[in-house]
């Protein structure tokens, strides 16, 4: 019985409420950190995709332009 009372004394209601608030704060902090990491990764992934698409577009137009110049030179 004394052990049960000691456990109940350790976890009184205000302490439990404080513990739950701390747990909720840590969880929200973890969620915000995870969201921030996902945001950064998608941001950099988007920048890389944009650079790749611009580079491919430049190569396509250079090839098309050089082919049209060759066609004009052959005429």
MODELLER restraints for C-alpha pairs under 7 A, 6 or more apart:
rsr = mdl.restraints
at = mdl.atoms
